[in-house]
C-alpha cells in the first residue's frame, strides 16, 4: 500500500518542486499576481498529498489499511500546477523582454502595429531632452507617428516632433528609474495639451507614452497594442492571453 502511495506522491512532489524552484528564483514574473496564484496552488496541492502514517504495531496496520486503500488521484492538482508553472514561466520571459530592451527591438515591435506609420530613435546628438544614457535617465527612446493623430505637428523629423506625432517608448535601466520618470510626468497631468505629457504607463523598465491630442480611448487602445507587441514572445501564442 505505502509503495503505491509513495509512487503517486512522487509525481505530485516533482511538480510541486518545479513550482517552488520558480518561486525561489531571482527572476520574477511580469504579472505579480501570478506569484500569489502559484503559491496558493502549491499550498492546495501539498494539503492534498496523502500522508503515510508511522506504524509500530500490527494492530495499527489493520486500522490504516482501509484508509490507505482509497484510490489516489492527483491529476487535477498536477494539471493545475503545470498550468500555473507555464503561465509563470511565460510571464518571467515577458518581463525579461521589457527590461532595458534595445532601441532596435522596440523599433521592430512598433513597426508591427497597424496605426503606427513611422518610428525613429533619438541619439545623443538630437535628443530633445538631452538625457540619453545619462545616469538615472533612459538608455533608449523611440518616437513614433500614429495615423490617428490628424492635426499637423511641427518638426523636421519624428524626434523633433516629440510625442505629439503619436508618442514614444522610453527605456530605462531599472524599474526604479522608470517609476521615477512616471512620477515626474505625473506633475504635468491636467495641463493644456501643449505641455501635457499625454498618457504614460510603466511596464518593466519601459514607459509607454501616447500623444495628449488623442482621446482617452485611443490612448488606451494604442498603449495596449504597444504593450502586447513588446511582451509578445517569439513563436509563442500564449503571451496575448497571459
N, C-alpha and C positions, 0 to 999 in steps of 0.2 A: 504493500500500500504506500509506504513512505517513498519507495523508489519511484513510483509513478508520479506522486505529488511533486517530488524534487525535480523531475524532468519537466513537468508543466511550469513549475516555479522558475526554472532557469530561463525559459523562453520569455516570461514576463520580466524577470530581473535584467536580462540583456537589454530589453527595450527601455526599461527604467534607467539603467546605467547610461544608455545613449542620451537620454533626456538630461540626466544630471551633468553629463560631460558638456552638453551645450550650455546649460545654465551656469556652469562654473567657468566657462571660457571668458577671456577678456573681450572677445568680440560680441557686441551687443546688437540686438535687432533694431531695425528702423521703427517698427511699431512696438513701443514699450509695453503695450497691453499683452503682447504675446508671452512676455516673461511671467506675468501673473497667471495667465491661462495654462502655460506649461507646468508651472509649479503646482497648480491645483490638480492638473491631470495626473501628475506623479503621485501626489498625496492620495488621490482616489484609487489609483492602481495599487499602491502599497497596502492600503486598507483591505483591498480585495484579496490579496495574496493569502493562500491557505497556510496556516501555521501548523507545523508538525509538533505535536506535544512530546515532552520528555517523559518516557515511560520507564519505571523502575520495577514494577510488579506485574505479574501475569494478569492479575485482575484488572489492571489499568488498560491492558491491551484489549480485553473484551469490551470495556466501556467505550474505547475510541474507535473500534472497527466500524461501528455503524456510521459514525460521523465521517470517517475517512473514506467510506465507500461512496459518498455523494459525488456525482460527476463534477469535474472541474472544467470550466471553460473561460479562458482569459481572452478569447478572440476580440471581444468588444473593447476591452481595456488596451490590448496591444494595438488594435487598429486606431483607436483614438490617440494614443501616444505617438504612433508613427505619423499620423496626420499633423499633429501639433509640432512634431520634430521637423517635418518637411516645411511647414509654414515659418517656423522659427529660423531654420537654415536659410530659406529664401530671403527672409527679412534681413538677416545678417549680411548677406551678399548685396542686397539693395543699399544698405547703409554704407557699406564699403565703397560702393559705386558713386555715391554722392558725398564722400568725404574727400575734400580737396581734389576734385577731378581736374583734368587738364582743360584748357580752353578749346582744344581741338575736339575733345569728347563732347563738350557742351554744344559747340557749333554743329557737330554732326547730328545730334539729337534734335536740336531746334529746327534744323532743316527738314526734318521728317514731319513737322506739324503743318497741317493744311493751310492755315491762315497766315503763317509766317512767310514773308516774301524775300527777306534778306537778313544776313547776320554779319557782324563784324566785331572782332576782339579789339579791345583797347591795348595800346602799347605804352611803354614808359614815356614815349615821345608825345603821344597825342591824348593821353588820359586826362580828361577834363578835371578830375578831382585830384590828380597828382598823388594818388595813394597806392598805385600798383606796386606790389612786392615790398611795401614798407611795413615795418613792424606793427602787427595788430590789424593791418588793412588786408584788402583782398589780394589773392595770388593770381586771379584772373577775373576779367569782367567782359561778358559778351553781350553786346547790344543787338537788338533785333527789331525789324519793322514788321508790323502786323497790318493786314489789309482791312481790318475793321476800324483802324484809325483813318478817318476820312478828311480831317482838317489838315491843311498844309503845315509842315514843320520846317522851320529854318535850320540850315546847317549844310556844310559841304559834303558830309558823309554821315553814316549812322552814329558813329561815336560823337560827332559834333551835335547831332540832333538829340542825343541822350535818350532817356526813357520815353520822351514824348512821342516818338515814332512807333512805339509798341511796348518796349520795356527792355529789361536786361536781366542777366543772371550773374550775380556776384558770387565769387568763390573765395572761401576763407580757409585758413589752415586748420582752425579748430572750431568746434561748435560754440565755444565761449566767445570767440571773435565774431562769429555770425550773429549771436544773440545781442552782443553789444551794438552791432550795426542796426539790428532790428529796433533796439531801444532808441538809438539816435534818430532813426527815421520817424518813429512814433511822435517825436516832438513837433513834427510838421503836419500832423493829421488835422484835417478840418480847415486848412488854409486854402486860399484861392488856388485854382488849377495851375496857375503859372509857377507857383512854388510848392505845390502839393506833390508829395513823393509818389502818389498813386497807391496801388495795393502792394503789399510786400509780405512774404511768408518765408519762414526759415525751415529748411529740411536738411538734416545732416549738417554740413558746413556750407550750404549754399543759401543765398537769399534770392528768391524769385520776385522780381518787381514787374508790375504791369502799369501801363500809362494811366494817368489820372483822368484823361478825357474819355476813356471807355466807361460804359455803365458798370454797375456793381456785378450784374450777372455775366457780362462779357469778361470782366476781370477774373471772376471765379472760374469760369469755363476755361479761359486761356491758362490760368495758373495750374488748374488740374491737368490739362493736356501736357504742359511742360513737366510737371511733377511725374506724370506717368511715363513720359519718354525718358526722363533722367534716371528713373528707377527700373525701367524695363531691362530685364536680363537677356543676354544673347541666347537664342534658341530656347527660350523659356516662355511658356504661355500662362504661367501662374501669377506673374507679377501684377498684372492689372487687377485680378480678383483679390490678391493679397492686399 
